[in-house]
Amino acid sequence: MRRTKIIATIGPSSDSEATLTAMVSAGMDVARLNLSHESLETSLARYERIRTVAKRAGRPVGIMADLPGPKVRIGALAEGVMLEVGEEIELVPGTDSSTAKRFSVDYGGLLTDLREGDKLTIGDGSVVLEVQDRQPDHVVSRVLYAGNVQGRPGLHIPSDRLKLSTPTDNDLRLLDAFIDVGVDMVALSFVRSAHDVRRLALEPAPRGPLVVAKIETRAAVENLDGIIMASGAVMVARGDLGAECNIEELPHLQKDIIARCIALGRPAITATQMLESMVTAPSPTRAEASDVANAVFDGTSAVMLSGETAIGTDPARVVATMSRIAERADQEFDYAGWAHQIRRDRLSEPQSVDAAVTDAMTMATWRAASEMGVQTVLCISRSGFTVRAIARFRPQATILGFSPDPRTIHQLTISWGAVPIQIDRIGDNAESVHHVLDVAKKGGHIRSGEVVAVLGGSTATVGATDTLRLVRCP
């Protein structure tokens, strides 16, 4: 069974019910709605369509609304433009359409904040401009690296130049609309500190959506631990992060961010250009296949597809390809080595009493499962905390996550190794153990006579996992 989850972006190529159904069948665990490119009405319609398809398929599919943030974009180009090295492009502030020689940029501080010599990247960084001069009504730039520009791509301005805050007023407007319909996760763009996350003012998950902080600025890397603790999950957004940092540093940042995130009990997502060639090609490059596998070896909880499924020629094929690569990499994952690393990184730090108890119980669960050959861990959790706590250790045993809260079930679709299963109630400890054993057996997840681990909390307190039982399935 594949443990690493797959997030797929839904766009014009993938928003029909037939294509969504095929993507769910191929292995899509979470559907991402990129709110930077479509109207609110279009995105809400896609949200409802995904819910309909998932219900019909009989499996939980999480939905993530990715807020635009202070993303600077170039005004729409009627046709694609091939920029050549040395070519001059005028940049003007505004939201008008762009032409081949004059790009409008939706950033009011364009004329005052940029400096001669600043490097500006377009899209995911294949095209780079350098600021040459500032005129009263425009900025003169020169193409350093050539490439094709189309649609309404992002323009990356160094974050220390930007005078924009996160979240924006538009982010909050979009957030309100998606909270009303019950979205499972919200991704916050261009996070610089934990304060940015707290400005969303959301109720803790699962009463509110799980907040995914996108790490794509140097400031975010410097404030990483605070951001992780203020968030429900973290995304390594390699496009803008690669533009902010030296490219040779990016692989090491990816590993460090993932390891730190998992050690602190939060899912980690690896994103950007994972199978980029499959936007048009029927199969990925060898380097892309290795990139996905190496993200799995790094310990990522989920891998994400962007343009590959939003505008690609065969979204379901892309999901199926990523699923095969990730599943094969899961088989070679260093499970024992990872658990010892988490134990070293996490358990050596000062913690609250509840966190220390949870760490001790989840470590005990991992050791019991490993030493006794337990193949299934049953987690009873209202909030999903217990599931995420044991998933940190990457046990080889299957993790079944039981919760009566539908939103918790959908939020667990992003957690490594978790099989979310909804139950109707959580009673006292003995009753709950009996109940989940019965549900798991009827669902074909465990067999009579099998020894399983049941992990949960003895109280309703979120953040305290203090009960482990090893039981034989009747």
N, C-alpha and C positions, 0 to 999 in steps of 0.2 A: 504494500500500500504506500502511495506517495505521502510523505510527511510535510514537505515544503509546499506552502499554499501558492496559488496563482491568482493574481489580480489582473483583470483585463479591462482596458479602457473602452467604453462604448461610444461610438461615433456614427457617422453616416453609413459606414460599411457594415455596421453590426447591430443596428437598432431595430431590425425587423424581428418579429416573434420567431420566425423560422431560424434565423441566424443565431439569435440568443439561445434558443433551444439546443442547437448544435454545439454552441460554446459551453453550455452547462454540461452536456453529455461528454464533451471533450475534456472537461476538468476545471472549468472556471469556478473558483471559490468565492471571489469578490468581484463585483462589477464597479468600475470607477467611472464617475461622471465628471469630466473636466469642464468646470463652469466658466473657463476662460474663452471658450470658442462658440458656445451656443447660447441662445436666449433662455431665460428662466423657464418659460413655457415649454420649450422643446425638452429641456432637461427633466422637468417634472413629468412630462409625458413618458420619457424613457424610464424614469424611476418606476412608474406604475406598470409599464410593460415588463420590466425585469421582475417585479413582484409577481405578476401574473404567470410568467414563464416558470419561475422557480416553484411556485405553488403547484403548478401543473406537473412539474418534474418530480415533486415530492422530496426535494432536498433543500436545505437552507443555502441561500446565496446572499452574502453580505453586500451592502451597497455603500460606497464611499463617495461623498460629495467633495470634490477637490476645489477649494475656494481659490479665486484668481490671485488674491494678494496684490501687493503693489507691483505687479508685473508690467513692465514697460513693453509696449507692442508697437510694431510698425503698422501704419494704415494699410488697409487691404490693397493688394495688387490685383488688377484685373487679369493679368497673365503672369506666368512665371518669368523671372528675369535672371539671366546668367551674368553674374558680375565677374569682371576680369581684373587681374592684379594691376594696380596702379590707377585704376579708374576712380574718378572723383564722384562722390555722392553727396548731395546736399541733404541735411537733416533739419527739418523744421518742426516746431512744436505744434500739435494739433491732432485732430481725429479724422482729417480728410483722407481720401484715397491717396495712395502713393503712385508715383510714376517710375519709370526705369532709372531716372537720374535724380529724383527728388523724393525722399521718404518722409512722410509725416510721422511724428513720434508722439504718443499720448503721454508726454511727461512735461508738465509746465515749467520745470526747472532746467530744461535742456540747455538754454542759452546762458545760464548763469553757473550751473554746477559742473559742466564739463570743462576739462583743461586740455591744452595741446599735449598730444602724446598719449592720451587715454585710449585704451583698447576696448572696442565694443564688439561683442560677438552676437551673431544672428542665429536664431534657432538653437540647436544643440551644440553650436560652436564651430561648424565647418566653415562658416564665412566670418571673417574678422575685418573690422574697419579700424582705422586709426584717426583720431581727431587731428586735423591739420591747422584749423583756424576757426575763430568765432567772429561772425558778422552780426550786425544789429538784429537781423531777422532769421538767420540760419547758421548752422554749423557746417563747416566744410570737412569732409572725411575722405580718406583714401583707402581703397581696398587692399589689404595686406594678403589675404587668402581668398581665393576665388571660389565661386560656387553658385548654385541655383537658389534663388529666393522666391518663395511663392506664398500665396494666401495672406495671413496676418501673423507673421512670426514674431516671437519675442525678441527684444533687443536687450542684451545683458549690459547694464551699466555697472561698473564696480560699486559694490554695496556701500563703501565708505563715501561715495559721492551722492548716493540717493538720500533725499530728505523726505522719505515716505515712511509711514508707520504701518504696522501689521497688528490686527486686521484692519482693512480699510472699511469705510462706510458701506461700500458696495458688498464687501464680504459679509458684513453683519446683516444686510438686507437679504442676501441669498441664504444665509444661515437660518434666519427666522423662517423662511419659506420651507426649508428642508426639515427643520425641527417640527414644523406643523404636520408634515406627512410621516414623521417617524424614522428619518434616516439613521442608519446604524453607525456610520463613521464620518468624520469630517476632517479633511486634510487642510492644514494651515500653511500657506506659502510664505517663504522668506522670513522665517522665524529667526530672531536674533538673540532672544533671551526668554527665560521662563515667564517674564512679565507679559510678553506678547501672547503666550498661550492663555494666561489667566484673564486677559482682556476679553476673551470670548464669553466669559461669565456663564459657563455651562454647568449644569448639575453633573455630579460624578456619574460615570457609566455604572450600571445600565440605565439609570433614570434619564440621562442625557446621552448623546452620541459619544463614541470613543474618539478622542482627539488624536490625530496623527500629525506630529510636528515634522515638517519637511526641513531637512538639514541641507541647506544650499548656499550658506554664506559663511565667511570666515568667522564672523562673530558667533554664529551658532556652534561651530566647532569649539571655540574657546569657552562657551557657556554650556557645554553639552550635558553635564550631569544634572544641572538645574532644569534644563529643558526636558530631559527624559523623565525626571520625577514629576514634572508638572503635566506630562502628557500621558496618553494611553498607549501610544505606539510612536515609532519614529520611522521616517523614510529617508534613505540615503539617496537624495535627488542629484544624481551624478552630472546632469547637464550643467546647471548653473554652478554647482560646487566645483566642477572641473574648470569652469571659467574663472572662479574666484581664487583657486589655488593652482600651484604648479602641477602640471599633468602627471609628473612622476610621483607626486605625493598622493594622488587620488586612490590608487589601490590600497595603500596603507591606511588612509583615512577611512575607507570603506570597512576594512577589517576591524579597526579600532572602534568605530561607531557601533557596528553590529555587536561586537563582544561586550561593550559597555552597556548597550541597551538590553541585551539578553540577561546579563548579570544583574541588572536592576529590575528584572521581571517584566519587561515590556517587549512586545513583538517588534521585530525590525524588518523593514521592507527595503529591497534593493531595486532601484528603478533606473531607467533611461538606456535606450539603445541596446537592449538585451538581445533581441532578434531582429534588429532594424532592417536587415536585408530582406526579411520576409514581408515587408510592406508590398513588394512586387514579386519577389522570388518564391518558388515553391518549397525551398529548404534554406536553412541558415548557413552562414559561413562556419568553417571549423572553429574560428576564433570566437564566434558568438556562442556556439555550443559549449566551448570551454569556459566562457564567461559565466554562463548560467550555472554550470557545474561548480565552478569555483565559488560562486556566491553561496551555493548550498554548503560547500565545505567550510566557508567562513562562518556558517551558523545562521544565515538569514532565515527568518520565519516565512517570508513570502518573496516571490519575484514578480515584477510588474511589467506588463505590456502596455505600450502607449499607442503610437501611430500604427504599430503592427496590426492591432485589432480595430482601431478607430477609423482608419482610412485604408487599411490594407485590402488586398484582393481576396483573401481567404481567411477571415478571422478564426474560424473553427479549426482550420488546419494549423494555424500558429499556436493556438492553445494546446492542441493535441501534441504538437512537437515539443513545446516547452514542458508539458507534463511528462513525456517520455524521458527527456534529458534530466529533469529534476528527480524523477523516480529512480533512475539509474544511479544518479549521484547520491541519493539517500542511502542506497545499498552500500556505498563505500565510505559513508560518513564515519568519522572517528568518534563513536559514541562514548567510549570509556574515557578517552582523552579529553573530550569536551566537558564531561561531568566533573572531572578533576580540576579543569581550568576554572569552571564556574565556582567550585568549592573554594579554590584559592582566591579568586578575585572578589567573590561576594561575601563569603563567611569570615573573611579577615577584617571586615569593616565594622565600625560601631553601628549598632542598629537599635530600633525600638524593641520592646519586649515581644510585641506581636510579630514583628518581622523576624526576630531571632527564633521564635517558636516555629514559624512557618518554614524558615530555612532548615531547621533541624528535622521537621517532619517530612519535608519534601526530599531532603537528602536521605533520610531513613527509607522512604518509599523507593527511591532509586536503588539504594543498596539492596533492599529486600527483593525488589524485582530482578536485579542482576544476579544475586547469589542464589535465589530460589527458582530462577527460570520463569518468573511470573510473566505471562504474555499480555496481560490486560490490566490497566489501572483505571478504576472507575472513580471519577471525581464528582462530588456533589457540591454544587456551587450556585448561589443566587446571582452573583455578580460576574463570575468567570475568573475571579482572582485565583482560586485554587488550581484551576486548569493551567493558567499562565505560570503559576509558581512551579508546578511540576514540569511543565514543558521546558523551563530553563535548562534542566539537566539533560534534555534530549534522551529520554529512556528509549530503549529498543522496544519496550512494551507498547502496545496500542493504548492511547489515551482516550477514554470515553468521557465527554463532558456533559453532565446532566444538570439541567436547570429548568425551573418552571417559567422563567422570564423569556419571552420570545426575542426581545432585543439582545439579551445575553447570548442566546443561541446564534443569532446573526453576527454578533461581534466576535464570537469564537471561530468564525470562518477564517479569520486572519491569523489565528494562533497555530504555531507549528504543531503538527501531529494530532491536533484535536479533532475528534469526531463528535460534533455537537448533537445532543439528543434531548428533545424537550420532554419533560415529565409534568404531571399535573400538580405535584405538591412536593414539599420537603417537610417531613414530620420530625419526630425525635430521632436520635441517631440510629437506634435499632430498627425502627420502622423504615427509615430512609434506606438503610443498607438492604433490607429485604426487598424494598420496592425497586431499587435500581438493578439488583440482581435479576429480578423477575423480568424487568423491561429489557435488559441486555440479553438475557437468554432467549426471550421470545423474538428479539430482533436478529438472532443468529450471531451475535458478537461473542458469546461465550458458550461453553458446553457444560453439561452436568459433570461434576467431579473435578472440574478445573479450579485450581487455586488462583484467586485474583486478589488484588490490593484495592481497598476502598478508602478513599481519602476525602476528608471534608473538615468542617468546623463544627464544634459542639454548640456554638451560639450563632446568632444571626449577624454577628459583627463582621463587617467587610474588612479583610486584611488579616484575619487570624485563622490559619489552618492548623488544627491541633489534634486531629483524630485520624489514626491509621489503623485499619483492620485488615488482616489477611484471612480470607474466608474461602471455604470450598463451596463452589456453586452446587446447590441441591439438584 
